[in-house]
Amino acid sequence: MPPRIVSRRPRIPLRARRVGWRRSRGPVALLALALAASGCGSPPPGEPAPEATSLLGRPLFAPVPAEDTRVRMEADLAEARAAWEPDRTDADRIIWLGRRTAYLGRYREAIAIYTTGIEQHPDDARLYRHRGHRYITVRELDRAIADLERAAALVAGQPDQVEPDGQPNARGIPTSTLHSNIWYHLALARYLSRNFAGAAGAWSAARAAVDNPDNLVAAGSWLYLSLRRSGRDADAAAVLDAIPADLDVIENTSYHSLLLLYKGEREADELVRSAAEGASGSAVRYGVGAWLLLEGRDEEARRIWQDMIEQPDWASFGHIAAEAELKGSEVGLRETPRGSPMPDPRSFPQTDL
């Protein structure tokens, strides 16, 4: 029987109500500081401020969701605010307030919320994990790496816990944990910084943290690319050995398809044609491009990535990775080492769901 993982869920009241920020040192004040530090500045009157600047220098504005989605997300955010208001120091409530804010594309505000939480709970790894994620979103990779390395240090040797989904999958089964998400996002930040060896170590730790098919394919797909780009082809091939075609994947089917491509069981053109819109489709397109690059088909990879950065899903990991590839004047396999060497992932606790 797998070990029990404790899930810490916030207590959300049934009634949602909108509450403004009323503390001078609250998230709005921190948000203003964050915007000033990021160089976003104040937009011209009547124009929205960009949430980020792409790795290619383009301003990136908060996405506009469909009306029914926006209404639902605003209600979820109001509910999270109502839960947070009676106790603004509760870490669970701060985290959910930040998550619900970020889902609406208000990433800078979410970062400010997590920063407030870190001031109150400097040893809570969850706050660094979530702020690190959103630093990736706004392309502040060095800050993301610092936060996620801090989170990894805080959870070392500690029991894992399920991380509840903000948007549950079709089966309502969470597929990730605090440990796996810390390592996964740290690996991504290192990969985007072209530290492929460091990324491979962190993705190995993410894959080892949770034993389920969704985690296996999500971490495994990026791990394969990181190993190949680190010159460890034999280790990359071993990743594929654990991926059968009939794996029971709940939500990360895009990554499963990519791994089957890397095994030679799917066709690149087929995957690109059938890729959905949004984050999952961007993951597929980026992964196909990375495989084409590794196969020496640089121009085909560049065309896919160039098309991707014209799409509106700029917060998706695939989109950010495409920007990273196109940054500069050449596409290649060069690696820029960053960050400290990764410890052996076998030294961290492994947890089964």
N, C-alpha and C positions, 0 to 999 in steps of 0.2 A: 504494500500500500504506500502511495507517495506521501511524503511528509506534508503536514498541514501548513498552509500559508495563511497568515492573518491578513484579512482585508480591512482597511480602515476607511469607512465610508462616512461622508458628512451627513449630519442630520439636516435635511432640507424641509422646511415647513410647506404645507400644502398651499397656503396662500402666498402669492408673489406680490411684492409691492416695490415700487421704485424709490430708492433712497439716494439722495445726493451725497457727494463727498463733503464733509463738513470740518475736517481737521486740517489745520494749516500744514502739517507735516504728512498728510495722507498721500495717496497715489497720484492725485492731480498735480501736487507740487513736485513730486518726483518725476512725473511724466514730463513736465515742462523742462526740468533739468536734463532728462534723458534726450529730449528732442534737441535742446541746445547743444549737448555734447556730441550728438550724432551728426550735426551739420545740416539737419533738415531745415532749420530756421523757420521763419514765418512765411506762409504762402501769400501771394497777392490777395487783396480783399475779394471774397466770393469764391476763391479756389481752395480745394482741400489740400492739406499738407500730405506729402508722400510719407508712407510708413517706412520706406527703406530706399536704398539705392542699389541697383543690381551690381553684380560683379563686373559688369561691362559699362557701368556709369549711368544707367537709365533710372529715372525716378520711378518708384513703384507705389501705386496707390491701393488703398484697401479695396478688396473685391466687393462687388454689389451682388448679394445673393438674390435668388428668386424671392418674390414677395412672401410666399407661404413659408419658405425656409427662414427668411429674416424675422417674420413674426414669431415663429417658434423659438428661434435662438434668442430673440429679445426677451421672450417670456422666461426662458431658462436663465438668462442673465439676471433678470429682475428677481427671480426666485433665489439665486445665489447671493445677490445683494441683501435680500431680506434675511437670509440665514446668517450672513456675516455681520449685519448691523448690531445685533445685541452683544456680540463678543468679537471685536475687531482684532483680537490677538490670537484667535483660534487658528492653528496652522491649516487644518483641513478646510475650513471655510475660506481662508485666504487663497488656498490652492484652487478651489473650485471657482472662486470669483475670477481669478486669473485665467483659468481655462475657458470659462464661458465668455470672457472678454475677448480672448484670442480667437475663438471660433468665429467671431464677427469681423475678424480682420483688423482688430485694434491691438496690434502687436506691441506697440510702444507702451500703451497703457497697461497691457498685461505684464510687460517687463517691470514697469514701475510698481505694480501690485506685488510681484514676487520680491522686488527689492525691499519693499516695506516689510514683507514677511521675513526676509533674511535678517533684517535689522532686529526683529523680535525673536527669531529662532535661528541663530547663526549655525547651529549644528544639525539642522533638519535637512537631510540629503534631498528630500523631495522638492524643496524649493529651488535648490541649485539645478536639479534635473530639469524642472519645467522652465526656469529662466534660461538655462543653457539651450534648450530646444528653441525658444523664441529668439535667442541671439543668432542661432543658425538662420531662422526665417528672415531676419533683417540683415543678414550677411555680415555680422560682426563675429567672425570665426574665432579670433583669438580669445574674445571674452567667453564665447561658448565653450571652448576647450578648457579654459580656466575653471568655469563653473562645473563642468562635467567631471573634470579630474578631481575637484574638491568633493563632489558627490560620491565618486568612486572610492575615495579615501574614507569617507564617513561610513559607507556601508560595508567596508571590508571586514569580514568575519562576523557580520550581523545576519540574523535570519531575514529571508526574503519575504515579500508580501505582494499579493496580487495588486495590480494597479487598475482600478475600475475604469471602464471605458466611458468617455463622454458621449460617444455615439456608438452604442452597442451593435455588434454584428448580428447577422440573421439568426444565429442560434442563441444569442444572449450569453455567450461564454467568453469571458476575458481571456486573451491569449498571451498577455505579457505581464511582466512583474516590474517592480521598482528596479531591481538589479539589471534585468535584461534591457530596460529602457535607458538606464544610465549608460551602459556600455554601448548600446546601439547608437545613441545620439553622439557620444564621444567619438565612436568610430567614424560616423558620418562627417563630423566636423574636421577630423583629421584627414579623411579622404578628400574632402573639398579643398583642404589646404595642401593637397598633393603629398601628404605624408602617408604613403600607401602601406609601408611596413608597420607603422604605428596603428593605422586603421585595421590592418589584418589582426593584430593582437587583440584589439578591443572587440572586433566582431567575433573572434573566437570565444572571448569571454561572454559576449551576449548570447551566442548560440549555446554555450554550455549552461547558461543560467536557467533555461526553461526547456523541458523536454516535451514539445508538442510540434506538430507539422507546420503550423503557421510561423512559429519562431524559427524553425529549422530552415525554411525556404527564404524568409525575409533576411535573416542574418547571413544565410549561406550564399545567397546571390551576390551580395556586396563583398562577402569574404572571398568568393571565387575571383572577382575582379581585382580585389586588393592583392591577393597572392600572385595572380598573373602579372600584375604591374610591378610587383616587387621581385620578379624573376623566379618565383617559387612555383614553377609549373607542375611539378609532381604533387606538391601539397594541394594545389588547386584542383587537380584531377581527382584527388582523394575526396574532396568536398562533394563532387558529383556522384561518387559511388553510393552515397547515402540517400539519393533522390530518385525513387521509383516514379513511374508515370501515374500510378494509381494512388498516390499519397492523398489522404483525406484532409485537404486544406479548406479551412472555413472562409477566410477573407483575403489571404495573400496569394490568390491564384495568379496574379501577374508575375510575382517572383518565381512561382513554381514553373510557369511557362518559360521564363528566361533561363532557368536552370536546365530545362529540357532542351532549349536551344543550344546551350553550351555543351550539352551531351551529344548533340547532333540528331536529336529526335524531333525537333521543330525547325521550321524555316523562318529566316529573318523577315522576309517580305510578308509572310502570312501573319506574323505577330504584329508588325507595324500596321497592316491593313485592318486587323481586328481589334486593335487597341482602343479602349474606351476613352472618353473625354475625362479630364480631371486628373487627380493624383495618380491613380492606378495606371492610367494610360501613359502618363509621363514617365512613370517608373519603367514601363515596358520600352518606350521609345529610347529613353536614355540607355537602358541595358543593351538594347540591340546596337545602338551606336557604339557603346564601349566594346562590344564583341567584334564589331566590324573593324574598329581601331586595332584591336589585338590581332586580327587576321590580316592586317596590312592594308585595309580598305579605308584609308584616311578620309578621302573626299566624300565617300558615302556617309561616313560617320558625321562629318562636318555638316552635310546637307540636312541630316535628321536633326541635329542639335540646333542648327540655324532656324529651322522651322519651329522647333519647340519654344525658343525664346520669344517668338512672336505671339504665343498663346497666353491667355490671361491667368493661368494657374501658377503664378510666380512663387507662391508659397510652398509648392510641392517639392519634395526632395529631388525628383528627376529634373525639374526645371532648374533648380539651383546647380545641380551637377552639370547640366548642359552649359550653363553660364561659365562655370569653372573651366570647362574644357575649351571654350571659345575665347576665354580671357587671354589677351596677348595675341601674338601674330602667328602662332604655330600650334598644331595639334601633335602631341607626341607622348612618349612614355616617361618623360622626365619626372623626377621626384624631388621635392624640396623637403628635407627632414625638418620636422617641427615637434615641439613637445618632448617630454621625457620618454625614455624607452618603456614599453609596456611590460608589466610583470607577467609571468607565466599564468595564463587563465586557470590552470589546474589548481592554483593556490587559493582560488575563491570558491565559496560554497556553491554546490550545484543543487538545484531545486527542481523537482518534477511537479507538473500540474496534475 
